[in-house]
C-alpha cells in the first residue's frame, strides 16, 4: 500500500506559510516532465530490469496506466451474468475512426475464473470518450453497489496468493483504502454466495472473518464504506498502528488465550514508486532516501504480523514499490530474525498466466548522495540513522530462497509495479517469544544461598499504564433469545430457530435504530477484545427501524442484509416475480397490485402489510474457463414494502439498475438519471476546487503586491 512522498516541511514565515508550498493549488500533471535521473541511475544499478528490456520498461512507465476492475463474487448467478454481459462484443467493443470494432476490455490472464478485466484505455480516456459512455455508466453504477470493484490489476495479486478459506481468521494489517480487504471478504463468503441464497441451514454462513486495520482513523471510515458495499457479515474494522498492534484474545473453557490469525496480509506502507504510471508526481518527488526511510517501518510491521500469525499460517508481504530496500531487504531481515521459524513459499504455479521476475539475492545500498556502500561498516556516522545494517544483502542470502519472491514489472503485462512474498510460519513461538525455561533445582538452591529474600523489602509491582485508545466508538451489544426486539422480529418474519441470534448486534443499549449481523468468529473477537482493541465497525446491517401504522413490527429487513438472512426465511412467505413484474417494481416508485399477475396478487393477499421478500429466479447457461459450459440457477432476493393496494421497492435506485440489468430489463432511463447525478456531483466538486484555486491565486497576488510595496518602501527609506 503506497503512501505518497512527503516533502520536508519548510520553515514557517510570520503568516504561517511554508516556503513556496501552495496546498490549495493542485499539481498540473500535464506539465510534469517524466524524467528523473536519480531514479534511472538507481534502478539500473539494482539490475532488477534486464539491460535489453530497459528502454521498454521506461517507455511503459511513461504511458498512462490502463484502468482495471474485477467482478465481485456475490451470488454466483449474478456474478456470471455480469461476466457474460462484459464478454459480449456489443458491450465491450467500440468502433474506432476507421470503422473497425476494437475490444475495449481484455480478461486478465492470471484470473482462472475470468472475473478480472483490464481496459485498453486509461481512466481519464474512459470518462471523456463518448464511445465508451455506456461502459462508463456501467462501471459507475455497478461499482457503487459493490458488484464490481475498480482496482489496479497488480493490486489483485496478494489476496489471490493468500489462499483464504471460508473458515479462516484473517488480518489485513494495513488495509485502507480497502480493495484487497474486499477481495478477502469475497473469498470468505464464497460458500454462502455459491448456495444462490436457497433454503439452507446455519452452516451456509461462513464462520471466518477478516480484521481490517489501519493506523489512520479517517482511512478506517474509507474501509467501512468499502466493506459495506459487499453486504457481508464477516468483517471487523479496527484502528491501530500495525507495528505495535495489541494482542487479540480468544476464550476457551473460560480461559482467555492469545488468538493467532490463519492468514495475514501485510501490504506495508511504502514509497509507491511502482504506481508511477498513475501517480505521476513520483517522477518529481522520488529520491533514494524515500526507500531507505521506509525500511525500518516495514520491518517493524512485518515482525509484528509474524508474531500474530498462527503456526502453519501464511503471511503475504507486499508493496507497490520496486525498491529492494523495501522488498527483499525487509524479507531477508524477517527470515533471519526468525532463525528458520519462517520460510518463503514457492507460489510460482499458483497464477499460471502471471509474468513476473523472481526475487534477487544481491542488491546495491546507496546514500542519498548516490554513494554506493558495500557494507554497513562503510556507513558514515551521520547516515546511520537512515541506513540500517539490515538493508545490506546478508551473507546467507542465497540460502533464504529469495528467488521465491515475485517482482511484477510494468512492461511485462502493461500493469503497475508490485512486489509480493508469501511466508509460512513453521513454529508456535518465534525466537524472541519463546517462554523462559524453568530454572533447575541446583540453580534454585544457588539462588537461595546467595540471597535471603525475607530480609529484602520490595515495593509492590507497579501497575502497568493502560494505553489510551483515543476516541472510543459506541460499544457492541449482542442479542439473546430473550431480547424483546428479536422476539418481535422472529415472530413477524417467521425466521427459523436455526438462526444464530447471538450474532445479532446493536451499537446502542436502548432503542435500536439498526441491528447488525456478524459471523461467529467476528462475534468472538469483539466480545473478547473490546477493552483493548479500538473497533470502528463490524458486520452487515440486517434490520432497521421502520415505524409504520399498518405494520405489526417496528423493523424491516434491509436489502444489504437479505443474503445473510435469506437461508433462514420461510419460502412460503415470499412472493415470486417474473421478469416483467420485476421491471415494473424496479422502475416505479409505487406499483399497484392490479398491474401484477393474478397469481402474484393472490400470494400478496395472504401476506401481512409491511416488509416482505420477493424473489426472481432464472436458469442460466454460462461458459466458464477451465469448466466449460455449466447450467445454474440465479436467485435474486429483493426487499419490498407491501401496502394495502401497492408495493414499492426498498432498494436504492443505483441498485435497481443492477437488478434490471441482470434480468434483461431496460435500464436506459434509470442509468441516465444516475449518470446525471454522478456528473452533477463531479461538476460541483470541480466548481469547489476552481473556487478554492481562484481564492488561492487572489491571495497569492495580494501577498505579491504587499511584498512589492514593502520593498518599495524600504528602497525609498534607504534613498532618503
N, C-alpha and C positions, 0 to 999 in steps of 0.2 A: 504494500500500500504506500504509494508515494506521498511525501509531504513536500510542498513547494519550498524552494530555496528562500531563505530569509536573509535579506541584506543586513549588514551590521547597522545598528541604529546610530545615526549621526547625532552630533551634539545639538541640543535644542537652542533656538535663539530666544529672545525675550518674549516672542509671541507663541512659543511652543512648537514652532515648525522645526522639522529635522532636515536641514540642508536643502537639497533640491527635490526632496520627495514630494509628490503630489498625489496623495492617497485617493482623492476623489476622481482623478482622471485616468481612464482605462488605457492600457497599452494598445497602440495601433499595431496589431500583429502583422499587417501587410508591410509595414516599414522595417520589420526585423530582418536583418541580413543573416541568413542561415550559414554562418561561418563561426568557428571557434577554434583557433589554432592550438590552444592548450588541450582541448578535447581530442583533437586529431592526434597530436603527439602522444598523449597519454594512452589512448586505446591502441594505437599502433604498437607502442611498447609492450602492452599487455598481451598482444598476439592472440586475442580471442577471435579475431576475424582473419581468415587466410589472406595473404597478400594479394592473390589473384582475384579475391572477392571484394577487396576494399572499395573500389570505385562503385560497385553495385550496392554495397552497404550504404555508402554515403549518399548516393542518388536516391535510395529508398527512404532514408530518414529525412530527406529534404521534401519528400512528397507528403501530401496530407494523408492521414490515416483513414482507411475505409471504415465506415460505421459497421457495427455488428450487433446481433441480437440472438436470443435463444427463446424457444417456446417453453413456458413453464410446464412442468409435469403435473398439471392439475388432473381432474378426472380424465383418464386416458382417451376416452372417446372424443372429448373436446380438443385435447391436445393433437390427436391425429387428424381431426377435421381441419384444424388450423394449419397443420403442416401440409395437408393436401391442397389447401387453398393457396398457400405460398408457392408450392411447387407448380401450380397451374400457370402455364406460359402466359395466359391472358392477363394474369395478375402481376407476375413478377418480371415481365419483359416490357421494354419501351421501344418506340420507333425512333431511330436516330435520323439526322437530317438527310441521310441517303435513302431513307425509306425502308431500311432493314430493321428487323426486330433484334434487339440486343438484350441479353439477360442482365437484369439489374441486381439479381441476388444469386449467390452460389452457396451451397451447403459446405460447412467446414468439414474437412476430410477426417478429422480425428473423432468426431461425434458419431458413434456407431448407430445411434437411434435416429440420426438425421434431423435433429431438432435445433441445431445451431447453424446460423447463417451469417454470411458477410456480404455487404453490398460492394458493388463495383464503383461506388461513389462515396464521397465524404459526407458527414452530417450536414455541412453547410450546403452542399450541392443538392441534397435531398430536400432540404427546406425550401430552396429557391426555385427548383425545377418544376414547371407546370406539368411536364410529362410524368413526374413522379408524385403528383399531388395525391392520387388515390393511395399510393403506398405510404406516403407521409401520414395521411389521415388514419390509416390502419395502425401504424406504429403508435400514434398518439393515444388512440382510444384503447387499444389492447394493452399498452404499457401502463396506462393509468389504473387499470383494474387487475394488474398482476398476471395476465395471461401470457404476456411476453415480457422479457427483461432486456433492455438495451444495455449491453455490456461489451467491453473491449474483448476481442477474441481470445487473446492470451490470458486474460484475467479469468477465463472459464476453466483453465487447466488445473490449478491447485486443488479445487474441490473434487475434480474427477479422479485425481491420484490419491485422494484421502481414503477412498474405499469405505464410504459411510454406509452402515446398515441401519434398518429402522429401529433397532433396539439400542443403538449406541448413545452414550453421553458424549457430546461434542463441545469443545470450547473453541470459539473464534476469538482469539486474544486481542486482535487489533481490527475490529470488524467494520467500522464505518468506511465508506458510505453504505455498504451492505449488500452489494450484488453477489458476493461469494457466500454470505450468510444465507441469502435467498436460495442459492443452489443447494446448500446443505439442508435447508428446510425441506426442499422438494425431495431430496434423497431420503430423508426421514419419513416423509409422508407417503412414500411410494406404495406401501401395502394398502393404505386406505384408499388412495385415488384409483388404484387398479381394480377395486371392487365395484367401481362405477356407481357408488352410492346406493347399492342394492341392500335389501334387508340382510342383516348380519348380527353377530353378537359382539360383545365388547372387545374381542380380540382383533376386530378390524382397525381399532385405533392404535397408531404407533405408540410404543412405550418409550421411545427415545426422546431426546431433546437437544437443542443447541443453546449454549450460553454465549450470547453475542456481547462482547465487552469493548468499550472504547474509553480512552482517557479523557476525551473532550465531552463535556456534558451536552453541549449543543449538538454535536455529531451523534450522540446517543439518540436524540429525537429524530434524526435522519434515519437511524436504524429502525425506530418504531414505525415510521412511515413505510419503509421498505418492507418490513416483515408483515405489516397489516395488509398489504396488497395481496398476500398469498393465502389469507384466510386459514392460517394454520395454528393449532394449539401447542405446537412443540418448540416454542422459543421463549427464552428469558433474556432480557437485556439488562446489563449492569454497567456501572461507571467507575472504573479503576485504572490505575497505571498498571499495564500488563507486566512490567518489570518487577513490581512488588505486589502482585495480586495476592489477596488474602487466601488462606486455605479454605476449601469447601469441606463440609462435613455431611455424612450420612448417618442414619441411625439404624442399628441392628440389635434386636433384643434389648432395647432400652439403653444401649451404649452408643455414644457418638464416636465415630471414627473418621479419619481423613478420607475424603472422597477423591478418587482419581478419574480422569477422563479417558475414554476409549480412543478418542481421536482429538487431535488439536491442530488447528490451522493457525500458524504463526506467520501471518502476512505482514511482515515487520515494516515499520516506518522507514523510509529510505529517501534517497535523493530524487528518485523517479526519473533518472535520465533515459530509461527505456521508453518513457512516454513522450520523448522529444518530438514525435510526429504530431501529436495533438496539443502538447504544451510547448509551444514554440519559444516561450521565454526561456526555456532551458538553454537555448543557444547563447543567450547573453549572460545568463546567471551561473552557468556551470563552472565550477572550479575544482581543483584537486582536493582542497580542504573539505569540501562537502561530504565526500565519501568517507574520508578519514574520521570526520566528526561523528558520523552515524554508526561507525563500527562498534563503539562501546555500548551504545543504546541497544543495538540489535543483539549483541552478545548477552546483555543482561536480560532482555525479554526472552530470548531463546532458552537460556538457562532456566528461568522460572517456569517456562512452559514444559520443559522436560521434567521438572520436579512435579508438576501437576498431572503428568501422563502416567497411565497405568502400565504395569508390566505387560509386554507384548502389544502395547498400543502403538499407533502410528502418529507421528507429527510431521506435517508438511511445513517446511521453512521456505518462504518465497519473498521475493522483492521484485519491483518493476524497475530494477537497476541492473546494468551490465557490469558494474564495477566489482572486481574480485575482493576489494576491501569489505564490501557489504555482502558478498556472496560466499565464495569458497573459504575466505579467511575466517568468517564467522562460523561456518560449518565445521572447519578443521579445529577451531578453538573449542567448540562444544564437544566434539568427539574426543579430543584429548583430555578435557576436564572429566569426562565420564569414564575414562580408563577401561574401555571395552564394554561398558554397560549399555552403550547405544551404538547402532550400526546404520550405515546408509543402505537403503533398499534399492535393488535393481528394478526399475519400473519401465525399462526400455520397451517391453512388449505390451504395456497397458493401453497405449494410444497409438496403434499402428500407423495412422495417417499423419502423425505429427513429426515434423522435421526439426531437429534441434542439434546443438553442438554439445558434446559431453563436457563435464566439468574439467578444469585444469588443475594440475598439482604444483605448478610453479607460476609465480606472478611477480610483478615489479611494485615496490613500495616507493612512493615519491613524496618529498616535501612539497609545500605549496609553491616553492621557487623552482620546481621541476628537477631538483637534485635527486638522483637515484640512490637509494640506500640498500646496501647488500645485507645488512644485519642490524639488529637493534642497538648494538654497540656503537654504530656509526651515527646514531641519532644525537643531535646536539641537545644539551640540557634544556634549552628554552623551547624545544619542539616535543619533549617527552610527554607533555600533557595532551598533545594532539596525535602523536604516533605511538601506538602501543606495541608491545612485543608480539601479541597475538596476531598482528597484521601480517607478519612475515610468514612465508611458507615454512611449516615445521619440518624437521628432519625426517619424520615418518610420513610425510605427505602421501607417498605412493602406497603405503600400507592402509591408508584411510579409505581407499576406493572412491576418491573424489570424482572419478570419471562417471560415477553413477548419478551425479547431479546433472541437471538439464539447463542449458542456456539457450533460450529461443531468440534467434537473431531476426531482425525485421525483414531482411531481404530473402529469407528462406520461403516464407509463405505470405508475404505482403501484410505483416502484422506489426504490433509494437514489440518492444524488447522485454524479456522476462527471465527470471531465474527461479528454479524450483529444485528442492532437495527433499526426499522422503526419508525420515529416520524412524527406526524401530527401537523401542526401549526393551532391553533384554533382562533387566533386573528389577527387583522390588524397590531397592534403595540405591541411589547414586552415591558415589564415594563420600561426598561431604554430608550425606544424610544418614549414613549408617549409624544405628544406635550404638552407644558405647558399651563395650563388653563389661560384664560384672567382674570386679576385682577378685583374685584368688584369695583363699584363706590366709596364705602366707603374707600377701600384700596387706590384708586387713589387719593381721597381727602386728606387722611392722608399723603400720599407721598408728595403731593404738599405743604402741610403745613410744612413738615419737611425740604424740600429743594427748594430753588428758583433757578431753572436751568438757568435762564437768567444771573445770577451772576457767573456761573461756566464756566470757559474756558476749553474746551476739545480738545484734539488733534484729527485729523481725524482718522477714524479706519484704522488700519494697514492692508495693502494688504496681503492676505494670500499667503505664499510662495507656488509656484507650485511644486508639486512632480516631480522629474526627473524620466523619464521612461527609461533612458539609451538609447542605440542604437535604433533608430526608423526604422521599416521596411518601405518598399515602401508604399505610400498611395493607397487607393482604388478609382478607377474612374469608376462610373457606367454609363451604356449606356442609351440612349434615342432613341425614334423612328427616330430622325433626325441624329443619328450617322452615319457617312459615311460608316464605316465598316459594320454596321448592314444592311443598305440598300442593299449593295452589297451581303452580305451573304444570307439575306432573299430571295432575288430575285433568286439567283442561286439554292439554296436548296429547294425553294418553301415551306418555313416554314409558318405555319398557323398564321393568325392575332391574334389568342388567346395566342400566346407565350408571356410570361411576359418579354419583352425586358429590362425593368428596373431592372431585376435581373441579367443581364449580367454585369460583372465587369472585369476590367483590372488593372494591377499594374503599368502601365506607361501611361503617357498622350499622347505621340506622337505615333510613330509606335508601334503597339501592337503585340508582338510575340505570346502571349497566351491570350485567352479570357475564363473567368471562369463563372460558373453559381452557384448562391446561392438561398436558399429558401427566401420567403418574410420576415420571421422572422429574418433570418441571415442578410438580407439587412438592415432591420430596426435597428438592434443592431449596425451594423457597422457605418451607417450614423450618428446615434445619439450619438456615444461614441468614435469616432476615436481620439478625442483630449485628452481623459482621460484614455483610455484603450490601452494597448500595444498589438495590434493584430499581430499575426505571419502569419496566413494563413487562408483561408476560401474557401469552395466550391470545385466543381469539374471542371476540365479543359474541356471545351466544344468544342472549336475551337483552332487550332494552325496554324501558318503561313505556307503556302506551295507554294512557288514561283515555278511555272511551266509554260513553254511557251504554252502548249496545253490546259491549264485550264483557264476559264474565271473569276475565283475568286481567291483571294490571300490567302484563308484559306481552311482548310479541317476539317471535323468532327473528333473528337478523339474517340477511342474505349471506353475509360473510361467514356466519357460524353454521349455516344449514348443512354443509357437507359433513361436519363433525357430528351433528345431531341426527342426521338422516337415518343411519343404520338402526336407531333405537325408536323410530316412529312407526306407528301402525299404518300400513299401506291402505287400509280401509278408510282412513280419514284423509286421504289425498284425492285430489281431482286430476285427471289426466287430460291434457290439452293436445289437440293436433296442431300441425304447422300453421294452419290458417288462424286458429284461435290464439296461438302464441303470438302471431304477428299483430293481431288486434290488441291484445292485452299489453304488449310491449310498446306499441306506437300511440296508444291513447292513455290519457290520464285516468279516465273512467270508462269502463266497458259495461254496457247494460247486459243483464242476463239474457235478454231476448236476442242479442247478437251472437250468442254461443249456440253450439249444437244442443239438441234436445237431451241427449244422454248426459252432457255436461251440466245442463240446467237441473236435471233430475238429481245428479250427485250433489250439486251445490245446495239443493233444498234439504238434504239430510245433514248438512254441516252447520255448526253454530256460527253466528256472526263473530268477526274478529280475524285474527291472523290464521291463515291456513296455508298448506303446502300444495303447490301444483307441480306436476311433472310432465316433461316432454320426452318421449322415447323415440329412438331412430336406430335402425340396424344399418351398420356401415361396413363397407369393404375398403380396406386400405392396403397399400403396398409398403411394407416395412423393410429397411435394409437388413440384410442377414436373416430375415424371417419370411420373405416372400409376401404373398397376399394373405391377409387374415380378415376374418369376419368378426365383428364385435358390436355390442350394443352401446349406444350413447344415451345415458340417462341424465337429464338436466332438471334438477330440483329448483323451484322458484318460490319465493315468499310473496304471497298476495294477500290483500285485505278484502274480506267478503263483507259487503254491506247488505242492506235489505234488498236493494234492487241492482246493485252494481258491484264490480270487482275492480281493484286497482293494484298495480304492481308496487311492492316495496323493494324496488330495485333502482339503483341510480341510473340516470339517463345514459351515462357513458357505458355502463354495464349492459343496459338494454341493447345497445348496438352490438355488443359481443354475442348475446344470445340470438338476436335476429340474424347475425352474420352466419353463425354455425348452423342455424336451422333453415338457411336459404331464403330468409326474408329480405325485403327491400330496406336498405339502411341509408339510402342517399339523403333523405330529409334530416334524419337524426344526426348523421355524420356531418352534414353541412352546418347544422346548428352548433354541434360540439366543437367543430373545427373553427367556426367563427368565434366562439367563446375563447378558445385557446389562442387564436390570433389577436383578439382584443386584449387578452391578458399580456401577451408578449409586447404588444404596442404600448400598453400602459407602462410596462416595465421599462421599455426603451425610452418612453417620454420622461419618466422619472430620472433615468440615467442622463438624458440630454439636459434636463433642467439642472441636475447636480453639476454637470460639466460646465454649463453656462455660468452658473454661480461661481464655480471654481475659477474660470477664466476671468470673470469680473473682479474677483478678489485678487487674482494674480496681477491684473492690470493696475488695480488700485495700489497694491503694495509696490509695484514698479514705479508708479508716479510719485508715491511718498518717498521712496528711496532716492529718486532723481531730485526731488525738491530738497531733501536733506543734503544731498551732495552739492546742489547749487548754493544752499545757504552757507555751507562750510567754505565753499570756494569764495563767496562774497566776503565772508568774515576774514578769511585769510588775506584777500586782496586789500581790504581796508587796513 
